[in-house]
Amino acid sequence: MTTREDAAELRARVRSLTLETPDVMSVELEGVDGPLPAWTPGAHVDLEIPGAPVRQYSLCGDPGSGRYRIAVLHEEQSRGGSRAVHERLRPGDAVSLRGPRTHFGLEPADEYLFVAGGIGITPVLPMVRAAAAAEVPWRVLYLGASRTRMAFLDDLATIPGGTIDVIARDEGVRADLAAELAAHPNAAVYACGPARMLEEITQLVPEASGRLHREYFTAPVVEYAPGGPFSVRLALTGVELTVEPEQSVLDVMRSAGVDVLSDCEEGICGSCETGVLEGEVEHRDFVLTTQERAANDCMMVCVSRSACPLLVLQA
């Protein structure tokens, strides 16, 4: 389920920085105006560092502590976000946050199977803690290139009540996802990591089962048939706009002066979620579940389009 705890901008400062691995830095943030809002496992925030692009990061600390912890992978092909964290950020620096928001929330289940690939451990870690606190059986598959580059192994080891299997490629072991999923046929599956890993899991666990919950860090490449133009009506003003095939709904709304929160513009973050009052959506995002798509009451305007001549949006 997609929920937004608080989309307001928050003023924060860096409390501490910790190098968890040679290329993963954790950042602890505290509020300038008091404790930061509580959040739920799976939530993320938008981090804005002066002079750097806004980027999203999963929260991986204690949801009720009043402070936030994120972990940032230093990416070689960084567009500036991760580089700013690793090379410029210092304790005491001021930053801005938006959120927290949740579109990867932990739902009640009788058993959990968590699959994390690399930095995908960040949203999974608080989920495991929540499952342990609820005394629900859980298992973690943590996949990575090398243990030395896999963050929070020590944190995971302290969580009671479940089992953890660390699978590092440099140890010559490969995860048998088919066998693991077959061994836990009734478990709710929460997976976060590379697109290839998530696509393999998606082939093994049909979305219609309702068991699978995923969070992407990069959008898979999907080829869509070219579509024609359509119209969107903005319910708050009654303005009707035309969306051409080469335009996104987000582009057109911005051109009309509508302030729409967005980040990835690839359909993976959920920031631009907009309510749908009338019409049928052609969903092209990687956020909504099958059930949420069927409800047809919201869309990610950065990528999704209309399957009918007119959409009426709650904007």
C-alpha positions in Angstrom: 0.0 0.0 0.0 1.3 3.5 -0.8 1.2 5.9 2.1 2.7 9.3 2.7 3.5 10.0 6.4 4.5 13.6 5.7 5.5 15.2 2.5 6.5 18.5 4.1 10.0 19.8 3.9 12.0 19.1 7.0 15.2 20.9 8.2 17.9 18.6 9.4 21.6 18.4 10.2 24.1 15.7 10.0 24.7 14.2 13.4 27.3 11.6 12.4 28.8 9.7 9.4 30.0 6.1 9.5 31.8 4.2 6.7 30.0 0.9 6.9 32.0 -0.6 4.0 34.6 0.9 1.6 31.8 2.3 -0.5 28.7 2.5 1.8 28.4 5.5 4.1 25.6 5.7 6.7 24.4 9.1 7.7 22.6 9.9 10.9 20.3 13.0 10.7 18.7 15.0 13.5 16.0 17.6 13.2 16.8 21.3 13.5 13.4 22.1 14.9 12.9 19.0 17.1 12.6 15.3 16.7 12.0 14.1 13.1 8.7 12.4 12.4 8.2 8.7 13.1 8.1 6.4 10.1 7.3 2.8 9.2 9.6 0.1 7.8 10.1 0.5 4.1 9.9 4.3 4.2 12.3 6.6 2.4 13.1 10.3 2.3 14.3 12.8 -0.3 17.6 14.2 0.7 18.6 17.6 -0.6 22.2 18.7 -0.2 23.0 22.3 -1.3 24.5 22.1 -4.8 23.6 18.5 -5.4 20.6 16.8 -7.0 17.8 15.6 -4.8 18.0 11.9 -4.2 15.9 9.3 -2.4 17.2 7.0 0.3 15.6 4.3 2.4 15.5 4.8 6.2 17.3 2.0 8.0 17.4 3.1 11.7 14.9 3.1 14.5 11.5 4.3 13.3 10.6 6.0 16.6 14.0 7.5 17.6 13.3 11.0 16.3 16.5 10.7 14.2 16.9 9.3 10.7 19.6 7.0 9.4 20.2 6.4 5.7 23.0 4.5 3.9 24.5 5.7 0.6 26.4 3.6 -1.9 29.2 5.6 -3.6 28.3 4.9 -7.2 31.0 5.2 -9.9 28.4 6.7 -12.4 27.0 9.1 -9.8 25.1 12.1 -11.1 26.2 14.0 -8.0 24.0 12.7 -5.2 26.1 9.9 -3.8 29.3 11.8 -4.5 28.1 14.7 -2.5 27.4 12.5 0.5 30.7 10.7 0.4 33.0 13.6 -0.5 31.3 16.8 0.8 29.0 16.0 3.7 30.3 16.6 7.2 28.9 16.4 10.7 26.9 19.6 11.5 26.0 20.3 7.8 22.5 21.4 7.1 20.3 19.5 4.7 16.7 19.4 3.7 14.4 16.4 3.7 11.0 15.6 2.2 9.0 12.8 3.5 9.0 10.2 4.9 7.0 8.3 2.3 6.2 4.6 2.1 5.2 2.6 -1.0 7.1 -0.5 0.2 5.4 -1.0 3.5 5.6 -4.2 5.6 2.1 -5.8 5.7 1.0 -8.3 8.4 1.9 -11.9 7.5 2.4 -15.3 9.1 5.9 -15.6 7.7 8.4 -13.4 5.8 11.1 -14.1 3.3 13.4 -11.1 2.7 15.7 -10.9 -0.3 18.2 -8.1 -0.4 20.8 -7.4 -3.1 23.6 -5.1 -2.2 22.4 -1.7 -0.9 18.9 -3.2 -1.1 19.5 -4.2 2.5 18.6 -0.6 3.7 14.8 -0.9 3.5 14.9 -4.6 4.5 16.8 -4.1 7.8 14.0 -2.3 9.7 11.5 -4.8 8.3 13.5 -7.7 9.8 13.5 -5.9 13.1 9.8 -5.4 12.9 9.2 -9.0 12.1 11.4 -10.1 15.0 9.5 -7.8 17.4 6.2 -9.2 16.3 7.6 -12.7 16.8 6.8 -13.7 13.2 9.1 -16.3 11.5 11.5 -14.7 9.0 14.4 -15.5 6.8 16.8 -13.2 5.0 18.8 -13.9 1.8 21.4 -11.2 1.5 23.2 -11.2 -1.8 26.3 -9.3 -2.7 29.7 -9.2 -4.4 31.7 -9.6 -1.2 31.1 -9.6 2.5 33.5 -6.7 2.8 31.1 -4.6 0.7 27.9 -5.7 2.3 26.7 -3.2 4.8 25.0 -4.0 8.2 26.0 -7.6 8.5 26.7 -7.1 12.2 23.3 -5.4 12.7 21.5 -8.3 11.1 23.4 -10.8 13.3 22.0 -9.2 16.4 18.3 -9.6 15.4 16.7 -12.7 17.1 14.2 -15.2 15.9 15.0 -15.9 12.3 17.7 -17.1 9.9 20.1 -15.3 7.7 22.0 -16.6 4.6 24.7 -14.3 3.3 25.6 -15.2 -0.3 28.7 -13.5 -1.6 29.8 -14.0 -5.2 33.5 -14.0 -4.5 32.9 -17.1 -2.3 31.8 -19.0 -5.3 28.2 -19.5 -4.1 25.1 -18.5 -6.0 21.6 -18.1 -4.5 19.1 -20.7 -5.6 16.1 -18.4 -5.5 13.7 -21.0 -7.0 14.6 -23.4 -4.2 14.3 -20.8 -1.5 10.9 -19.6 -2.7 9.6 -23.2 -3.0 10.7 -23.8 0.6 8.6 -20.9 1.8 5.4 -21.2 -0.3 3.3 -19.2 2.0 5.7 -16.5 3.1 5.3 -12.8 2.2 8.3 -12.0 -0.1 9.9 -8.6 0.3 12.7 -8.0 -2.2 14.9 -5.0 -2.9 18.0 -4.9 -5.1 19.2 -5.0 -8.8 16.5 -5.2 -11.5 17.9 -8.6 -12.7 17.3 -10.1 -9.2 13.9 -8.6 -8.9 12.8 -9.8 -12.4 13.9 -13.4 -11.6 11.9 -13.3 -8.4 8.9 -11.9 -10.3 9.0 -14.8 -12.7 9.0 -17.2 -9.7 6.3 -15.5 -7.6 3.3 -14.3 -9.7 2.2 -10.8 -8.8 -1.4 -12.0 -8.7 -0.6 -14.1 -5.6 -0.3 -11.0 -3.5 2.8 -12.4 -1.8 5.4 -10.4 -3.7 6.5 -6.9 -2.6 9.4 -5.2 -4.5 11.4 -2.0 -4.5 13.5 -1.1 -7.5 16.6 1.1 -7.5 16.7 1.3 -11.3 13.8 0.9 -13.7 13.7 -2.2 -15.9 13.7 -1.6 -19.7 10.2 -2.2 -21.0 9.1 -1.6 -24.6 5.7 -0.1 -25.0 3.6 0.3 -28.2 3.5 3.9 -29.3 0.3 5.6 -28.2 -1.7 8.6 -29.4 -2.5 11.8 -27.7 -5.0 12.1 -24.8 -6.4 14.7 -22.5 -6.1 15.3 -18.8 -8.4 17.5 -16.8 -7.2 19.0 -13.6 -10.1 18.8 -11.1 -9.0 21.7 -8.9 -9.0 24.3 -11.8 -11.0 22.5 -14.5 -8.1 23.1 -16.9 -7.9 20.5 -19.7 -4.5 19.7 -21.2 -3.4 17.6 -24.1 -0.6 15.1 -23.6 1.2 14.3 -26.9 2.9 10.9 -27.4 6.4 12.3 -26.7 5.3 14.0 -23.5 4.6 12.7 -20.0 1.7 13.8 -18.0 4.2 15.2 -15.5 5.8 17.4 -18.2 2.4 18.8 -19.3 1.3 19.5 -15.7 4.5 21.3 -15.0 4.1 23.4 -18.2 0.7 24.4 -16.9 2.2 25.7 -13.7 1.2 22.7 -11.5 3.8 22.0 -8.8 4.2 18.2 -8.8 6.6 16.5 -6.4 8.9 14.2 -8.3 12.3 12.6 -8.1 13.3 9.5 -10.2 10.9 10.2 -13.2 11.3 6.5 -14.0 8.3 5.1 -12.2 10.2 3.6 -9.3 10.0 6.1 -6.4 6.3 7.0 -6.1 7.0 10.7 -5.4 4.7 11.9 -8.2 1.6 9.8 -7.3 -1.5 11.7 -8.3 -5.1 10.8 -7.6 -7.3 9.7 -10.5 -11.0 10.7 -10.4 -12.2 9.5 -13.8 -10.8 7.5 -16.7 -8.6 4.4 -17.1 -4.9 4.5 -16.5 -2.2 2.6 -18.5 0.1 1.9 -15.6 3.8 1.9 -16.5 5.3 2.3 -13.0 7.1 -0.2 -10.8 5.5 0.9 -7.6 1.9 -0.1 -7.5 0.8 -3.6 -6.8 -1.6 -5.5 -9.1 -4.4 -4.7 -6.6 -3.5 -1.0 -6.5 -3.5 -0.8 -10.3 -6.9 -2.5 -10.5 -8.3 0.1 -8.1 -7.5 2.7 -10.8 -7.5 5.6 -8.3 -4.0 6.9 -8.7 -1.1 7.0 -11.1 2.6 7.9 -11.4 2.4 10.8 -13.8 6.1 10.6 -14.7 5.6 7.4 -16.8 2.0 6.2 -16.8 -0.5 7.3 -19.5 -4.2 7.1 -20.3 -6.0 4.1 -21.8 -8.9 6.4 -22.7 -9.4 9.8 -24.3 -9.7 11.7 -21.0 -8.3 11.4 -17.5 -9.6 13.5 -14.6 -6.8 14.0 -12.1 -7.0 15.2 -8.5 -4.7 18.1 -9.1 
